[in-house]
Each structure stands twice: as structure tokens, then as C-alpha cells.
Amino acid sequence: MTMILDESLPDDDVLAVCALEPMDGRRDPGPVGERLGRVRCGRPLVYPVPAEDLPPVLRRRAERGGERYAGVIFAFDLDVLPSGERYVGARLDVTLADPGARAVQLAADGDEFGLVRGEAASAAALRTVSATRSRPGLLRRLSRRAGTPRAWTTGVLSGTFGWVYDDPRGVTLLPRTYGMHALVEMPGTATDLCGVLTVRAETIDRTLMTTAVTFREPFTGADVPAGAAVRMCLAADVVGYSRRGNTETEEIQRDLVRVLSDARQAAGIAESAVRPQPQGDGQFTVFPTGIDESVVIPRMIAALREALLDRDRGRASDKRMRLRVALHRGLVKETANGWVGTAAIAVHRLLDSPSLRAAIKDNPEAPYVLGLPDVLYHDVIAHAVEPPLPADFRPMTVDLPEKDFAEHAWLTVGTPR
């Protein structure tokens, strides 16, 4: 059975309660809204996102032009339908009042902007976690829900945008409570965010819509907790390590350390800035804060590919050193016995995922396969101008019920020479 979160908005969080009206103008008998239902529209939560927490492309824009950026959480609840009826579609549309304001990122769910299993996997998501301390129900709404369709988004890079949830095949069950996240760009002089929103709902036989609801919300603070930071993590594992003899495994361990070190240094990461954790046939590394991932990731992957191909040139196929590699990003903290945090666990879940294992097995000439989460794909890869490019990746879902882990992610297969 699919569990659907139906935690209604508290009264203090409600901006307006609106009747759902049929879009064709026909009304059922009885008072307006009595049989058609209502929508509880939540007060948008608006909080500042400083330039240092933005993806590299937006960070450079903020530093050049002085624009301000805000994270925004929108929410709404649909009425419970009479027995035998169900929702087959829901939609939220937002129009910002300031002509200089626009949505620069729209997340289909928490995975996409960096909220993985309720914890931050991006600097912007860390701000979100902090901003929702007084309204934790909003944060829970952003978590991805198994068995429900992901939203598809409209209007990114404009002042009119939205999220659409539907299941035209009628296979999955739509929830009646919703939360969605946007990253909004505004003029540097802006002190609040205002606009209008509308909600549309579809049942089996009719389409319903609310009247426009006006909102105006000031910025609120979102301080980052002390003692932890958002960092990128890498995990790597040698394919077929256990089948090697002792002499060969000793050589592979030595070469693995060298290859990964060379790749990091080629990307501008000094060895003094990291403390890799050896794991026999693998390695786990947490990168320093403040790196430009749009530079580090392509340079590191290109250098890794070249190092692996150089190492294996002239070797028989069963003597090559091929790798599964995973990247993740999130809030981590170094403790007495290593790193703790969701990203430190999630990067190993991606590394050991059936999809990555199948990809390296199905591509015997590939020097590596790489997996990374939604947040890194959309922040970095989607804007890449040098390999790996967006077209090099394909989506995957890592669903490990035994580990209580599920995440949408992406993989790419390294090309042989």
C-alpha cells in the first residue's frame, strides 16, 4: 500500500480558503463549493539565498549584476472527495508582480533541488531546512513520495510558472496535499515577494479552478547550523577486485590511490585539502567547501578517464582497473571516526546501486561509470559546456527498500579511447 502524506496546513499557515469552480462555468446544485470542494492555499515561505549558496552559474550572475535570490516554498491542500471519487490532476500556477522577478529553478520534488530524505544535499537546501524550523510541515511536503507521480514544471526563467501533477493512465494515486520549491531571482532592491497564485484540480469527469489569490511575503532569515557544511563527496570502487590475486590487488590499491589523487589535482584540489578514507578496493573522499563544481567535476572526470586508460594501455581485459564512481553533495560533519551526514551515506548507495553495477557490466570496454544525484545534475551537468554533457547521462532510480533508501539520480558511462 502506498502511504500518502495528508498532513493538512495549520490554520496559521493558511493564506486563503477558496472554492473550486468548474472551468466550464456550470455549477452543481447547492451553495458554491459545497459539492465541488475547496482549496486551502498556504502562505508562501520566502527566505534569502546568498550568492555563495547558489549554483556556479547563478553565483557568477549575482556577483556581476547584484540580483537577489530567494528560496520559496508554496503549498496547498485539496478537500477530501466523496467516497468513490478521486483526483487525477492538480496544478499550481504563480505569477510574480515585480516585472524584474523570475523563477530560475523549479524543483519537481525535494531530490531535485537537494533535499534528500529530509536532509540537505545542497547549500540552498540547507537554507531551506533552517528557514522551515518554525514551519516543519512545509519541509515534509517537499520529500519525494513513493508511488506518486513527479511534477512537471512550466515557465522556468519567467515570472509566470507552475507545477503540474497528473496521471493520465489512472494508475497511481494523487495526494491531496502539496508542497513545491522555487528559486527566484529579484532586483537587488527587492525586500519582499508578491504575486498571485491559482490552483486547478481535475477529477475523473471535471476540471475545477480557484480564483486568483494575492500574496506578499517578506524575507526571513535562514542561518546555517554551526559545525557542519555542505560539501561534495566522491566514492569509488574497483570492479572485479575480489577475483584478483594478492600481488595484483596490492598493485591495484596503489594505482587506485594514485589515479584518484591525480584526478583531484588536475581539477585544482590540493592533496592537503582532503583526507581520503581508504576502503581496500575503494576510496571515499569529502571535498573542501567553496569549490566551483562546474570546473572541478568535468576536469576531474576527464583526468580520471585519461589516467585509467593510460594505466590499462596494453593490458589484457581481465587485468584492467575499471571503476564505479559516485558523487553526491550534502550537509556533512567530520567527527572522531569519520564523516557523518546523509550525503556520506547516499554516495555509497549510488555507488552500490544495481543500475551502476549493470552499466559497468554491460559496457566491458568502459573505463568507468559515474552516478550522481538530481541536485548535482541540475546544478552542474545541465549547464555543462564540456564533457560530461547532459546528453551523456540517463536517469536512474535507486530504490533500496532494505536500506530504507530511494532517490532519483543520473548515470553516465565513460567512453573508451
Secondary structure, 3 states (H helix, E strand, C coil): CCCCCCCCCCHHHEEEEEECEECCCCCCCCCCCCCCCEEEEECCEEEECCHHHCCHHHHHHHHHHCCEEEEEEEEEEECCCCCCCCEEEEEEEEEECCCCCEEEEEECCHHHHCEECCEECCHHHHHHHHHCCCCHHHHHHHCCCCCCCCCEEECCCECEEEEEEECCCCCCCCCCEEEEEEEEEECCCCCEEEEEEEEEEEECCCEEECCCEEEEEECCCCCCCCCCEEEEEEEEEECCHHHCCHHHHHHHHHHHHHHHHHHHHHCCCCHHHCCCEECCCEEEEECCCCCCHHHHHHHHHHHHHHHHHHHHCCCCHHHCCCEEEEEEEEEEEEECCEEECHHHHHHHHHHCCHHHHHHHHHCCCCCEEEEEEHHHHHHCHHHCCCCCCHHHCEEEEEEEHHHCEEEEEEEEECCCC
